[in-house]
Amino acid sequence: MDDYSTKIKLSAEHLIRVEFPEKALELDTLVSSQVLSFSEVTKVRAEIQLPTAEDLVAHSNNIGSGDDRHSTSSASNSNATKKRKTESSDHINHDVLSGTPIYVFHGVVPSNPLITTLEEKLKPYIFHFLDSIAIIKLWIQLMIPKVEDGNNFGVSIQEDSLAEVRTLETDVTQYLDLTYKYLISRGELVKKVAKYPHVDDYRRSVQSLDEKQFVSMRFIALELRNHYTSVHDLLMKNLEKIKRPRSVQTHSMY
């Protein structure tokens, strides 16, 4: 167990001293780059690929022609049956509701490629931060001495640092939920666009959602940079108190 504790302590100090400053600088470079510039918002809108009315197949049920069909010959009925089978083999949906056209989209609506690229760039930082914070939390807990009366100022610093680290961990965990909620919301809106291609507001709502997600991705990058920086700063300033919370008391002989 002692070897394991030593390993945790060495890993935590390496994270604080070396890796956290490196990650903060990498994220600062990313935030300052063109890929997260607000000038890219127009590209986010341009990269959206949504189905249009021309991409859809409309089928209507002509109720008024029902009597004519009943008066046709059996040969006609046979030809109509063959035609329906042929259309089925072409994967065309024949769902019809009381003469109202049913729009059926045959194809794939891709995710916004710019948003996907940003997610792929930021997720490794999120995973690294959460994994590192787990080690740092354990390290601080291992440094907390047994309970004694008095001389607990250093212990209070340890507890305050641990509370701050836990708060940041909760914040970063929510960034993963943000991505998940965005994908679900976008999928529901794209379904509406495919079903009602003539309603422009649904199309615009997808565009607005993608723009909002772009801004959120920029915010996440900024916050991750700040979290790496603040954890490094907080723990380096209090490193000696965290490692040795209780000073050795010497009593004078006089």
Secondary structure, DSSP 8 states (H G I E B T S, - for coil): -HHHHHHHHHHHHHIIIIIHHHHHHHHHHHHHSGGGSGGGHHHHHHT-----GGGEEEE---GGGHHHHHTS-HHHHHHHHHHHHHHHHTT-----BTTB-EEEE-S-----HHHHHHHHHHHHHHHHHHHHHHHHHHHHHHH-----SS--HHHHHHHHHHHHHHHHHHHHHHHHHHHHHHHHHHHHHHHHHHH-TT-HHHHHHHHHHHHHHHHHHHHHHHHHHHHHHHHHHHHHHTHHHHH--S--------
